[in-house]
Protein backbone atom coordinates (compact mmCIF):
# COMPACT_ATOMS: atom_id res chain seq x y z
CA UNK A 1 0.00 0.00 0.00
CA UNK A 2 1.28 3.46 -0.92
CA UNK A 3 0.98 6.53 1.29
CA UNK A 4 -1.11 9.36 -0.17
CA UNK A 5 0.86 12.60 -0.03
CA UNK A 6 -1.04 15.89 -0.27
CA UNK A 7 0.83 18.98 -1.41
CA UNK A 8 -0.14 22.38 0.02
CA UNK A 9 -2.13 20.66 2.75
CA UNK A 10 -3.52 23.79 4.41
CA UNK A 11 -4.85 25.16 1.11
CA UNK A 12 -6.27 21.75 0.17
CA UNK A 13 -8.16 21.48 3.46
CA UNK A 14 -9.60 24.97 2.96
CA UNK A 15 -10.75 24.02 -0.53
CA UNK A 16 -12.47 20.94 0.83
CA UNK A 17 -14.22 22.88 3.61
CA UNK A 18 -15.34 25.52 1.11
CA UNK A 19 -16.81 22.81 -1.13
CA UNK A 20 -18.59 20.81 1.55
CA UNK A 21 -18.99 22.36 5.02
CA UNK A 22 -21.88 24.77 4.41
CA UNK A 23 -23.89 22.09 2.59
CA UNK A 24 -23.50 19.60 5.45
CA UNK A 25 -24.49 22.35 7.89
CA UNK A 26 -27.80 22.77 6.06
CA UNK A 27 -28.57 19.08 6.54
CA UNK A 28 -27.60 19.27 10.21
CA UNK A 29 -29.99 22.17 10.71
CA UNK A 30 -32.86 20.19 9.15
CA UNK A 31 -32.13 17.34 11.54
CA UNK A 32 -32.03 19.74 14.49
CA UNK A 33 -35.50 21.04 13.61
CA UNK A 34 -36.92 17.53 13.38
CA UNK A 35 -35.36 16.48 16.69
CA UNK A 36 -36.80 19.56 18.40
CA UNK A 37 -40.26 18.94 16.96
CA UNK A 38 -40.28 15.32 18.11
CA UNK A 39 -39.58 16.59 21.63
CA UNK A 40 -42.47 19.05 21.36
CA UNK A 41 -40.22 22.10 21.15
CA UNK A 42 -41.79 24.88 19.01
CA UNK A 43 -43.34 22.52 16.47
CA UNK A 44 -43.73 24.48 13.25
CA UNK A 45 -44.58 23.93 9.61
CA UNK A 46 -43.59 27.33 8.27
CA UNK A 47 -39.83 27.45 8.80
CA UNK A 48 -37.58 27.51 5.74
CA UNK A 49 -37.12 24.06 4.25
CA UNK A 50 -40.36 22.44 5.44
CA UNK A 51 -40.30 19.93 2.56
CA UNK A 52 -36.82 18.80 3.66
CA UNK A 53 -37.19 18.70 7.43
CA UNK A 54 -40.61 17.03 7.39
CA UNK A 55 -39.04 14.17 5.41
CA UNK A 56 -36.40 13.85 8.13
CA UNK A 57 -39.11 13.82 10.80
CA UNK A 58 -41.04 11.16 8.90
CA UNK A 59 -37.93 8.97 8.62
CA UNK A 60 -37.11 9.23 12.33
CA UNK A 61 -40.67 8.30 13.27
CA UNK A 62 -40.69 5.33 10.92
CA UNK A 63 -37.39 4.05 12.28
CA UNK A 64 -39.34 3.25 15.44
CA UNK A 65 -42.92 2.54 14.30
CA UNK A 66 -44.36 -0.76 13.09
CA UNK A 67 -46.37 -0.52 10.93
CA UNK A 68 -44.95 2.61 9.35
CA UNK A 69 -46.88 5.86 9.52
CA UNK A 70 -48.38 6.96 6.19
CA UNK A 71 -46.81 9.90 4.39
CA UNK A 72 -50.16 11.66 4.46
CA UNK A 73 -49.75 12.29 8.21
CA UNK A 74 -46.76 14.52 7.52
CA UNK A 75 -48.34 16.91 5.05
CA UNK A 76 -48.28 20.55 6.07
CA UNK A 77 -51.82 20.79 7.40
CA UNK A 78 -51.43 17.70 9.63
CA UNK A 79 -47.79 18.13 10.68
CA UNK A 80 -48.32 20.12 13.90
CA UNK A 81 -51.29 18.17 15.35
CA UNK A 82 -49.74 14.81 14.43
CA UNK A 83 -46.42 15.56 16.13
CA UNK A 84 -48.17 17.06 19.14
CA UNK A 85 -49.89 13.70 19.58
CA UNK A 86 -46.54 11.89 19.48
CA UNK A 87 -44.99 13.76 22.42
CA UNK A 88 -43.92 11.19 25.00
CA UNK A 89 -44.56 8.26 22.65
CA UNK A 90 -42.56 5.26 24.04
CA UNK A 91 -41.51 4.08 20.56
CA UNK A 92 -40.06 7.48 19.70
CA UNK A 93 -38.30 7.49 23.07
CA UNK A 94 -36.12 4.57 21.93
CA UNK A 95 -34.18 7.23 20.04
CA UNK A 96 -31.99 9.48 22.19
CA UNK A 97 -33.58 12.65 20.81
CA UNK A 98 -31.97 14.92 23.37
CA UNK A 99 -28.47 13.49 22.94
CA UNK A 100 -28.71 13.67 19.16
CA UNK A 101 -29.96 17.25 19.31
CA UNK A 102 -27.08 18.22 21.61
CA UNK A 103 -24.60 16.57 19.24
CA UNK A 104 -25.98 18.45 16.23
CA UNK A 105 -25.90 21.71 18.22
CA UNK A 106 -22.28 21.02 19.14
CA UNK A 107 -21.28 20.40 15.51
CA UNK A 108 -23.12 23.44 14.18
CA UNK A 109 -22.36 26.09 16.82
CA UNK A 110 -20.11 29.01 15.89
CA UNK A 111 -20.93 28.50 12.22
CA UNK A 112 -19.94 24.83 12.30
CA UNK A 113 -16.51 25.07 13.93
CA UNK A 114 -16.63 21.49 15.24
CA UNK A 115 -18.13 20.22 11.99
CA UNK A 116 -15.15 21.67 10.15
CA UNK A 117 -12.84 19.93 12.59
CA UNK A 118 -14.64 16.66 11.87
CA UNK A 119 -14.45 17.13 8.10
CA UNK A 120 -10.65 17.55 8.06
CA UNK A 121 -9.68 15.66 11.22
CA UNK A 122 -6.29 13.96 10.81
CA UNK A 123 -6.55 10.31 9.71
CA UNK A 124 -4.85 8.99 12.86
CA UNK A 125 -7.47 10.73 15.05
CA UNK A 126 -10.63 10.08 13.02
CA UNK A 127 -11.69 6.88 14.77
CA UNK A 128 -10.92 8.31 18.20
CA UNK A 129 -12.76 11.58 17.52
CA UNK A 130 -15.80 9.77 16.15
CA UNK A 131 -15.94 7.51 19.25
CA UNK A 132 -15.59 10.52 21.54
CA UNK A 133 -18.48 12.33 19.89
CA UNK A 134 -20.81 9.32 20.06
CA UNK A 135 -19.97 8.45 23.67
CA UNK A 136 -19.98 12.07 24.89
CA UNK A 137 -23.55 12.53 23.71
CA UNK A 138 -24.60 8.93 24.41
CA UNK A 139 -25.75 8.30 20.83
CA UNK A 140 -23.87 5.13 19.91
CA UNK A 141 -26.76 2.70 19.38
CA UNK A 142 -27.53 1.43 15.89
CA UNK A 143 -30.82 3.36 15.98
CA UNK A 144 -29.10 6.60 16.93
CA UNK A 145 -26.57 6.10 14.11
CA UNK A 146 -29.41 5.68 11.62
CA UNK A 147 -30.75 9.06 12.74
CA UNK A 148 -27.29 10.64 12.38
CA UNK A 149 -27.16 9.27 8.85
CA UNK A 150 -30.19 11.40 7.95
CA UNK A 151 -27.81 14.38 7.98
CA UNK A 152 -24.64 12.50 6.97
CA UNK A 153 -25.99 10.49 4.06
CA UNK A 154 -23.34 10.23 1.35
CA UNK A 155 -25.51 8.07 -0.89
CA UNK A 156 -28.65 10.22 -1.02
CA UNK A 157 -27.52 13.81 -0.45
CA UNK A 158 -26.26 14.57 -3.96
CA UNK A 159 -25.86 18.26 -3.17
CA UNK A 160 -23.01 17.17 -0.86
CA UNK A 161 -21.63 14.02 -2.47
CA UNK A 162 -21.39 15.63 -5.93
CA UNK A 163 -19.01 18.40 -4.79
CA UNK A 164 -17.09 15.84 -2.71
CA UNK A 165 -16.49 13.75 -5.82
CA UNK A 166 -15.68 16.87 -7.84
CA UNK A 167 -13.11 17.88 -5.24
CA UNK A 168 -11.27 14.56 -5.41
CA UNK A 169 -11.36 14.56 -9.20
CA UNK A 170 -9.90 18.06 -9.29
CA UNK A 171 -7.20 17.46 -6.70
CA UNK A 172 -6.04 14.21 -8.33
CA UNK A 173 -4.16 12.96 -5.27
CA UNK A 174 -3.20 9.67 -6.92
CA UNK A 175 -2.97 8.21 -10.42
CA UNK A 176 -3.04 4.59 -9.24
CA UNK A 177 -4.86 2.93 -6.38
CA UNK A 178 -2.97 3.37 -3.08
CA UNK A 179 -4.35 0.07 -1.74
CA UNK A 180 -2.87 -2.13 -4.49
CA UNK A 181 -0.69 0.16 -6.67
CA UNK A 182 -1.98 -1.75 -9.69
CA UNK A 183 -5.01 -0.11 -11.28
CA UNK A 184 -6.01 3.44 -12.22
CA UNK A 185 -7.70 5.62 -9.63
CA UNK A 186 -7.55 9.01 -11.31
CA UNK A 187 -9.98 11.27 -13.15
CA UNK A 188 -9.41 12.08 -16.80
CA UNK A 189 -11.49 13.32 -19.69
CA UNK A 190 -11.41 12.88 -23.44
CA UNK A 191 -10.97 15.60 -26.07
CA UNK A 192 -14.77 15.74 -26.24
CA UNK A 193 -14.92 16.46 -22.48
CA UNK A 194 -16.42 13.09 -21.62
CA UNK A 195 -15.18 10.96 -18.72
CA UNK A 196 -12.31 8.60 -19.61
CA UNK A 197 -11.33 7.34 -16.15
CA UNK A 198 -12.80 8.01 -12.74
CA UNK A 199 -11.68 7.09 -9.19
CA UNK A 200 -13.86 5.18 -6.78
CA UNK A 201 -14.09 6.79 -3.35
CA UNK A 202 -13.82 4.18 -0.63
CA UNK A 203 -15.01 5.06 2.87
CA UNK A 204 -12.13 3.74 4.97
CA UNK A 205 -14.40 3.67 8.05
CA UNK A 206 -17.70 2.20 6.91
CA UNK A 207 -20.29 4.94 6.43
CA UNK A 208 -23.13 2.74 7.78
CA UNK A 209 -21.33 2.02 11.06
CA UNK A 210 -19.60 5.41 11.35
CA UNK A 211 -22.00 7.85 9.62
CA UNK A 212 -20.41 10.94 11.18
CA UNK A 213 -17.34 10.22 9.03
CA UNK A 214 -19.24 9.97 5.75
CA UNK A 215 -17.89 13.32 4.53
CA UNK A 216 -14.54 13.46 6.35
CA UNK A 217 -11.80 14.12 3.82
CA UNK A 218 -9.36 11.60 5.28
CA UNK A 219 -12.04 8.91 5.34
CA UNK A 220 -12.37 9.03 1.55
CA UNK A 221 -9.77 7.02 -0.32
CA UNK A 222 -9.52 7.39 -4.12
CA UNK A 223 -9.04 3.81 -5.30
CA UNK A 224 -9.85 1.40 -8.12
CA UNK A 225 -13.01 -0.64 -8.64
CA UNK A 226 -11.46 -3.98 -7.62
CA UNK A 227 -10.20 -2.77 -4.26
CA UNK A 228 -13.52 -1.04 -3.56
CA UNK A 229 -15.63 -4.05 -4.57
CA UNK A 230 -17.12 -6.74 -2.34
CA UNK A 231 -14.38 -9.06 -3.65
CA UNK A 232 -11.90 -7.00 -1.63
CA UNK A 233 -12.92 -4.31 0.86
CA UNK A 234 -16.58 -3.72 0.04
CA UNK A 235 -18.49 -2.91 3.23
CA UNK A 236 -16.03 -4.63 5.59
CA UNK A 237 -15.67 -2.58 8.80
CA UNK A 238 -12.18 -1.13 9.17
CA UNK A 239 -10.41 -0.12 12.40
CA UNK A 240 -7.10 1.64 13.09
CA UNK A 241 -5.90 -1.37 15.07
CA UNK A 242 -6.36 -3.83 12.21
CA UNK A 243 -6.13 -1.73 9.05
CA UNK A 244 -3.82 0.95 7.72
CA UNK A 245 -5.20 4.18 6.26
CA UNK A 246 -3.06 5.28 3.27
CA UNK A 247 -3.37 8.91 4.37
CA UNK A 248 -1.43 7.92 7.52
CA UNK A 249 1.29 5.65 6.16
CA UNK A 250 2.09 3.20 3.41
CA UNK A 251 3.63 -0.24 3.80
CA UNK A 252 7.10 1.23 3.25
CA UNK A 253 9.66 -1.23 4.65
CA UNK A 254 7.21 -3.05 6.92
CA UNK A 255 6.19 -5.12 3.88
CA UNK A 256 8.48 -5.52 0.90
CA UNK A 257 8.25 -7.54 -2.29
CA UNK A 258 11.08 -9.99 -2.82
CA UNK A 259 11.92 -12.03 -5.94
CA UNK A 260 11.38 -15.77 -5.64
CA UNK A 261 14.10 -17.35 -7.78
CA UNK A 262 14.52 -21.11 -7.70
CA UNK A 263 17.98 -20.36 -9.06
CA UNK A 264 19.31 -16.87 -9.67
CA UNK A 265 19.44 -16.35 -13.43
CA UNK A 266 16.46 -18.64 -14.02
CA UNK A 267 12.97 -17.21 -14.63
CA UNK A 268 11.22 -15.70 -11.63
CA UNK A 269 8.93 -18.32 -10.08
CA UNK A 270 7.13 -16.28 -7.43
CA UNK A 271 6.84 -12.86 -5.80
CA UNK A 272 7.22 -13.03 -2.04
CA UNK A 273 5.58 -10.55 0.33
CA UNK A 274 8.06 -10.21 3.18
CA UNK A 275 6.79 -8.76 6.47
CA UNK A 276 9.53 -7.23 8.59
CA UNK A 277 7.28 -6.09 11.46
CA UNK A 278 7.19 -8.30 14.54
CA UNK A 279 4.09 -10.44 15.24
CA UNK A 280 1.46 -8.89 17.53
CA UNK A 281 2.74 -5.34 16.94
CA UNK A 282 0.33 -2.71 15.66
CA UNK A 283 1.85 -2.76 12.17
CA UNK A 284 1.69 -6.57 12.01
CA UNK A 285 -2.03 -6.40 12.84
CA UNK A 286 -2.56 -3.70 10.22
CA UNK A 287 -0.88 -5.92 7.64
CA UNK A 288 -2.29 -9.39 8.44
CA UNK A 289 -4.44 -9.05 11.57
CA UNK A 290 -3.97 -11.67 14.26
CA UNK A 291 -2.84 -14.30 11.74
CA UNK A 292 0.56 -15.93 12.07
CA UNK A 293 1.13 -15.28 8.36
CA UNK A 294 -0.73 -13.98 5.31
CA UNK A 295 -4.26 -15.44 5.23
CA UNK A 296 -6.42 -13.86 2.54
CA UNK A 297 -9.61 -15.47 3.90
CA UNK A 298 -9.24 -13.11 6.88
CA UNK A 299 -10.90 -9.67 7.03
CA UNK A 300 -8.16 -8.10 9.17
CA UNK A 301 -4.98 -6.62 7.72
CA UNK A 302 -4.67 -4.74 4.44
CA UNK A 303 -2.64 -7.50 2.75
CA UNK A 304 -5.41 -9.99 3.47
CA UNK A 305 -8.37 -7.74 2.67
CA UNK A 306 -7.00 -6.63 -0.69
CA UNK A 307 -5.71 -10.11 -1.62
CA UNK A 308 -2.30 -8.68 -2.46
CA UNK A 309 -0.39 -11.96 -2.37
CA UNK A 310 -2.75 -13.62 -4.86
CA UNK A 311 -3.08 -10.57 -7.08
CA UNK A 312 0.66 -10.00 -7.35
CA UNK A 313 1.31 -13.68 -8.09
CA UNK A 314 -0.90 -13.89 -11.14
CA UNK A 315 1.09 -15.42 -13.99
CA UNK A 316 1.07 -12.29 -16.16
CA UNK A 317 2.36 -10.15 -13.27
CA UNK A 318 5.14 -12.63 -12.44
CA UNK A 319 6.19 -12.80 -16.09
CA UNK A 320 6.25 -9.01 -16.41
CA UNK A 321 8.18 -8.70 -13.15
CA UNK A 322 10.72 -11.27 -14.33
CA UNK A 323 11.71 -8.87 -17.10
CA UNK A 324 12.31 -6.10 -14.55
CA UNK A 325 14.29 -8.44 -12.30
CA UNK A 326 16.48 -9.45 -15.27
CA UNK A 327 17.34 -5.80 -15.93
CA UNK A 328 18.34 -5.26 -12.29
CA UNK A 329 20.41 -8.46 -12.27
CA UNK A 330 22.16 -7.28 -15.42
CA UNK A 331 22.83 -3.92 -13.80
CA UNK A 332 24.41 -5.59 -10.78
CA UNK A 333 26.66 -7.83 -12.87
CA UNK A 334 27.75 -5.57 -15.73
CA UNK A 335 26.02 -2.15 -15.74
CA UNK A 336 25.98 -2.36 -19.55
CA UNK A 337 22.47 -0.94 -19.90
CA UNK A 338 23.24 1.92 -17.50
CA UNK A 339 26.47 2.84 -19.29
CA UNK A 340 24.82 2.60 -22.70
CA UNK A 341 21.97 4.85 -21.58
CA UNK A 342 24.28 7.48 -20.09
CA UNK A 343 26.53 7.51 -23.18
CA UNK A 344 23.61 7.72 -25.60
CA UNK A 345 22.05 10.60 -23.65
CA UNK A 346 25.36 12.36 -23.09
CA UNK A 347 24.89 12.20 -19.32
CA UNK A 348 27.44 11.92 -16.57
CA UNK A 349 26.82 9.47 -13.78
CA UNK A 350 24.82 11.12 -10.97
CA UNK A 351 21.96 10.15 -8.66
CA UNK A 352 19.51 12.13 -10.80
CA UNK A 353 20.65 10.52 -14.04
CA UNK A 354 20.52 7.11 -12.42
CA UNK A 355 16.88 7.83 -11.64
CA UNK A 356 16.34 8.71 -15.29
CA UNK A 357 17.88 5.37 -16.34
CA UNK A 358 15.65 3.59 -13.84
CA UNK A 359 12.51 5.22 -15.26
CA UNK A 360 13.63 4.43 -18.82
CA UNK A 361 14.52 0.78 -18.18
CA UNK A 362 12.16 -0.23 -15.37
CA UNK A 363 9.27 1.96 -16.46
CA UNK A 364 8.33 3.35 -13.04
CA UNK A 365 9.60 6.11 -10.78
CA UNK A 366 12.39 5.53 -8.28
CA UNK A 367 11.32 7.64 -5.30
CA UNK A 368 8.65 6.54 -2.86
CA UNK A 369 6.87 9.91 -2.93
CA UNK A 370 6.11 9.25 -6.63
CA UNK A 371 4.87 5.65 -6.33
CA UNK A 372 1.23 6.69 -6.71
CA UNK A 373 1.98 8.06 -10.18
CA UNK A 374 2.81 4.67 -11.76
CA UNK A 375 1.48 1.13 -11.32
CA UNK A 376 3.72 -1.50 -9.67
CA UNK A 377 6.16 1.19 -8.50
CA UNK A 378 6.67 -0.33 -5.06
CA UNK A 379 7.07 -3.84 -6.47
CA UNK A 380 9.79 -2.73 -8.87
CA UNK A 381 11.64 -0.59 -6.35
CA UNK A 382 11.53 -3.35 -3.72
CA UNK A 383 12.94 -5.88 -6.18
CA UNK A 384 15.64 -3.39 -7.18
CA UNK A 385 16.66 -2.80 -3.57
CA UNK A 386 16.54 -6.49 -2.63
CA UNK A 387 18.76 -7.58 -5.52
CA UNK A 388 21.24 -4.75 -4.86
CA UNK A 389 21.32 -5.56 -1.12
CA UNK A 390 22.48 -9.11 -1.88
CA UNK A 391 25.31 -7.97 -4.15
CA UNK A 392 28.57 -8.44 -2.26
CA UNK A 393 30.90 -7.48 -5.09
CA UNK A 394 31.49 -3.92 -3.91
CA UNK A 395 31.07 -2.67 -7.49
CA UNK A 396 27.71 -1.01 -6.89
CA UNK A 397 28.26 0.94 -3.68
CA UNK A 398 27.41 4.18 -5.49
CA UNK A 399 23.95 2.80 -6.35
CA UNK A 400 23.48 1.55 -2.80
CA UNK A 401 24.27 5.07 -1.61
CA UNK A 402 21.45 6.40 -3.78
CA UNK A 403 19.07 3.83 -2.24
CA UNK A 404 19.94 5.04 1.24
CA UNK A 405 19.73 8.68 0.28
CA UNK A 406 23.44 9.43 0.64
Steps between C-alpha positions, in 0.01 A plus 500: 500500500628846408470807721291783354697824514310829476687809386403840643301328773361813666367637170358159406311473829356849450385405151328192636325694778388764250353229276322300768460655847211741439299232318539251786401775744169542317423131548597519867261790550213302344573215739510740795153630412358149477656395831356808671154438356498138615570627852211746473725805479343778286345264246461696178415445136599840366876512553725506194546155351176338619506249212848387610463490877158333496657214302764468772229497767307234310811281472582526871144407594498203265830372636305420816142429386356170379299524284642813342307825517350610167657794320165676507541563875799723431342739253506864602146524633539191723864543605447699822203305645655164408832575670325650801328164544835319490655687794607243758436207265700200639605382152645840414676501837718208386694766311719725715341817362661727756850357457476518122375858515788597730748335263362688199508826699862431592600438137316804367576765764725792407418449133599133508843524663488142631350373175798645316731326744320173428519547123880542496597311816839330459474135390670368815238674719184435297394180675577643843316827432196319363486274810535801729211681335267199517584413861499862622143546382395140570385437142688183408211257447423373151171693509672824595753450218216458251366838612846658464513363147197713410738798503817312399365299209765474229283284276186715487613859557626576149540869579785391731638185339524661154738777614692244708560291189581812298757601760684168483491500121646850491770440759616175337688375806596171335523354150493138618318334786689544830362170634648280225718729282371309198197664341400855406331718759515839332257726316557581135292624211508456125544772237120514483485572876350163586624287790787264411598374846353567841612408855282309741477661843527239772381588850788368710273493808170353386241774452216280635680428828673839529260744327659809656807428285310475172635835378835514682774566247744248646232231506467512121760299313525537120548142382419259218184296448655166602626621836168673570289199399351231723774268369748706702398769749134559418309581819746328736536705821849645537677601823831676569620199698454254214523710184731768367362823354714610201469863610694401815772273364580255225654156539847647445756254640255318727398293196729460202477298181783255447584296188446126530772342286542124508846575364633849439513552124202271441151643439325651800271238655320704765471842663538483876336748737748534785373645829774653712275614787491279808190286570237655729628855441259763372652495151484119484128517583447770238668278242359153580285534813547238769613237248840337533557565129314630195147354492284658231181339636537736798334844515774657714818648355531688172703224331223251572204725420637611164629152407841643416691172509264334251467805278874557473565132426279479195699347215498813283629714789778252583605483135506879468693531826754243382599740223560777755698266725719399203586865434600554864707180502675618185567836662658333802725276291609726214327842499496479119149642465577786740823592321335476159215725612731763649725503191208521258344788695831676556453484877755472775438255779300665781214403731255698286614339176487159662136572578446588135654166395277322750186663358612421144589135564264399781211719391406639842627776726779442750393711798233390744322837493424434130376140530136604462575637153583161342367146544724237665744769617551348844540149359772611260685714752489224763641247254770749400602559861488131594722391211748783566508419874616145424783614273826453689733596217559856618458625142164666560555695821415824319154362414453375855579852619218633283262243654587621848479864404871575536 
